[in-house]
């Protein structure tokens, strides 16, 4: 068996483990994401504690409302994480060729994997933001209701009414947000190396859970204002007054305007509206995802008879 075959097979195992881990974790903590998205997009909704927001949504829209849009989110997440983990491990394997990794390498590879991921999967996330908010009772009068029957119909309607470029709404903040998983991976891999102190051993479930949580909490807080802007852009219901010919300049101007307006209206804390729900959701989801991912990957390698040599060398 050539090295490249093992690496591509190994990358596949990582990709599948990452996708399965993230889908399971996301399903468990999905209502927290619903609360976060409503707070970001619906400006007139008062920022309360996460349980209070969820109770409000259930009271206004029924018991299943916190799980609205679950299927498209899970599809997008599955594709997104598969692409991310596959790229990350492919790039890492071809770059390192068996050598020990360093935080800077993890960060660069994380950013590269993230850029590929954003360009490939942004249309899915645009559709899924809209499906997730469809049928919600908004406290903001300016929001027009949408009427999509499913993932494909949403694609067709967006392309027909807003043009194909609308599927890549929010790509620019998304590219900047590539730093989020890259920072997360860098901190995660760094903490993992610290805990091992140079001995190639498997970490306990608790250790993996805790370092996964720490890594995600730091990455999320740093990049949260951009996530708010990204949600608003994907939802597509903001007034874009920019007449710039260049897409990049117009994207930058839009991001600046949305950030400035948000601060003007609600102060600096307005940029972090919904952060509590987001932190609860992403930290718990990421920690559970990393835990499941490490366990699935390690079991698969054991079953494949590659023992853990390949696995531990990472």
N, C-alpha and C positions, 0 to 999 in steps of 0.2 A: 504494500500500500504506500503510495507516495505521500509526502508531507502535505501537499495541497489538498489531497482527497480527505485526509484526516481533518485538516483545518476547515474545509468547506462543510464536512459532516459535523464537526465540532461547532462551527458557527450556527449550523441549522439547529442543533440541540439547544444552544443558548437562545436562539431566536424563538423557538417553540416554548422553551421554559419561561422566557420573559413574557411572551404573549399570554400564556395560560395563567401565570402568576398575576399579571396585571388585570386580566379580565375578572378573575375571582375576587381580587382585592377591591376593584372598582365597584363590583356588584354589591359587596358588603357595605361599602360606605357611600353608595350613590346618592342618597337623599341629601347628604352634606354638600355635594356638588350642585344640586338643584338650588339649595338655599343661597350658595355663593353666587351663582349665575344671576338669580333674580336681583340680588342686592347690587350687582355690578351694572345691570342693564336698565332696571326700573328705578329711575332716579328718585321717584316720589315715595318709594317704599322706605319706611323708617328702619334704620339700622338697629336691630335688637340682637339678643343672644340667639345663637343658632337654633336651639330647641324652640324658642318662641316663634322664630320665622317659619320653621317647619310646621308647627302647630297651626299657624295662621294660614299657610298654604293648604294644609289638609282641611281646615274648616271651610275655606273659600272654594276649594276645587275638588274635594273628595280624597279618600284614603290613598288612592294609587298615584295621586298627583306628584309626590316626591320622586316617583319612578318614571315619570313621563319622559319619553325619548331615550329609554334605556337601550333598546336594540341598536339604533344607529350609533350611539356612543360606544357600545361594546364592539360593533363592527369596526369603527374607526380606530378604537384603541388597540384592537387585535392587530390590524394592519400596521398601525403606527409603531407599536412596540416590536412587532416582528421585524419591520424594516430597520428600526433603531438598533436593536440587539444584534441583528445579523451584520449590519454595516460596522457596528462598534467592534465586534469580535473578528470580522474579516480583516478590517484595517489594522487592528491590533496585532493579529497573527502575522500579517504580511510585513508590518513595520518592525516588530520586535524580533521575529524569527527565534523565539525561545528565550530571549533575554529577559531580565527582571524589568518591570515597568516602573515609570516615575510619574509623579503627579502631573508634571507639565505634558508628558506624552498622553496621559489619560484625558487631560483637558482638551488638547488639540484633536485627538481622535474623537472625543465626545462631541466637539463642535462640528467636525466633518460629518459624522454620522447624523447629527441633528439637522444639518443643512439639507442633506439628501432627504431625510425624513419629512422636513417641512415642505419641500418642493413637491414631493410625491403625494403627501396626504392632506395638505390644506383644503382642497375641495371637499373632502369627506367631513372635515371639522366645521366648515362653513355650513354645510347642509345639516350637520347634526346640532349645531347651535340653534338653527332656526326650528328644527323639528322639536327640540327640547323645550323651546319657548312657545311653541304653537298651542293655542288654546289656554294660555295662562291668563289670569285676570291681572292686568297691569294697573298700577296706581298712577301711571303717567298717561295722560289723554292722547299725547301725540303719536303713540305707537299704533300702527295699523295691523289688524290681524292678518295672518297668512293662512293659506289653505292648501297644504301639501298632503297627498295621500300616502306618501312613503318616500324612501330614499331616492328611487329613480325619478319619481314625479317631481321631487324637489329639484333634482339636477335639471330636468327638462324645463321647469318653470323659471328657474334662476337664469339659465342660458337664454331662454326666450325673452324674458322681461328686462333683464339687466345686462345681458351680454356675457360671454364666456369668462371675461376678466373678473367678473364678480365672484366667481368660484375661488379666486385667489385673494379675496378681501382679507385684509389683516395679515398678509404674508410678511410685510416688512417688520411689524412688531414681533411676529412669530420667529423671524430669522434672528432678531435681537434676543428673543426668549430662548433660543437654542442654548444660550448661556445657562439657563436653568438646569436642564438635565446634565449639561457638561460640568457645571459647578457641583451638582449633586454627585455625579459619578466620581469626580476628582476627590471630593471629601470622603465619599464612601470607600473608594479604593485605598485612599491614604490612611483612613482609620483602620481599615482591614489590615493593612501592612503593619501599622503600629501594634495592633493587638496580637499579630502573629510573631512580631519581633524576629523576623527572619526565619522562623521555623515553619515549614509548609504543613500546617495542620488545618483541619476544618474548624470553623468557629461554631460556638453553640448557637442554638436558635435565638436565645435572648440577646446575645452579642450582635448577631446579624440584624435583629429587629431594632435594637437601640441605635446602632450606627446608621441604619437605613433611615430611621426617624430623624436623627440629628442632621444628616446630610440634606434631607428634603426640606426641613424647617428653615435652614439657613438659605438654601437656594430660593425657596418660595418667597420669603420675606424680602429678599434683595430685589426680586424681579416682579413683585406683585402689581405696582402701578401700571406696568406695561401690559400685564394680563387683563387688567380692567379695560384698557384701551382696545386690546385685541378682541375682547368679547363684544364691545360696542361696534367695532368695525365689522366683525363677522355677522352680527345681527343685521347690519346694513341699513339701520334706520336712524342715521345722524345726518345733519345738514352739511354737505360738503360744499363749501363756497370757493374752494381752491380752483383757480383756472390755469394752474401750471401745466405746461406741455409735458414736462418730464415727470414720469411716474414716481421716481425716487424722491424728487423735491416735493411733489404733491403729497406723497406718503409722509414725509418728514413734517411737512407743514400741518397736515391733518393730525398727526400724533401730538405735535406741539400745541395746537389749538385745543384738542380734547383734554390734554393734561392741564393747560392753563385755565380753561373753563371750569374744570372739575375743582381745581384749587381755589379759584375765585368764588365759586358757589359754596363749597363745603369746607374750605381750609385744607391744609396738608392731609388731615385725616380722611378727607374725601377720597384720596387716592387709594386708601387702604380699606375702603368700605367692603365688607364681606370677607376680610382677611381671616377673621376668627374661624368662620365656616371652612374657608379654603385651607387653613393650616390644619384644622382637625381632620379634614378629608384627605388632603395630600399626604400629610405626615403618616397617618394611620395606613392609608392605601399603599404608600411607597414602602413603608416598613414591612407590611404584610407581603407586598409584591416581591421585595428582595428576598424575604424569608422563603417564600414558595419557589422563587426562581433558583436560589442556591440549592434547595432541597431537591427540586425536580432535576436540575442539571446534574447534581452529584449522583442521584439514583440512576439516571440514564447512563452516565459514564460507567457506573458500577456494572449495570446490566450488560452494557456493550463490551465489558471486559477490558476497558481501557484503564482499569483501576482508577486511581485518582491522580495519576502522574500528570496527565494533561491538565486536569482540573486545577491541581495545586500550584502548577507552575505559573498560573495567571497572575 
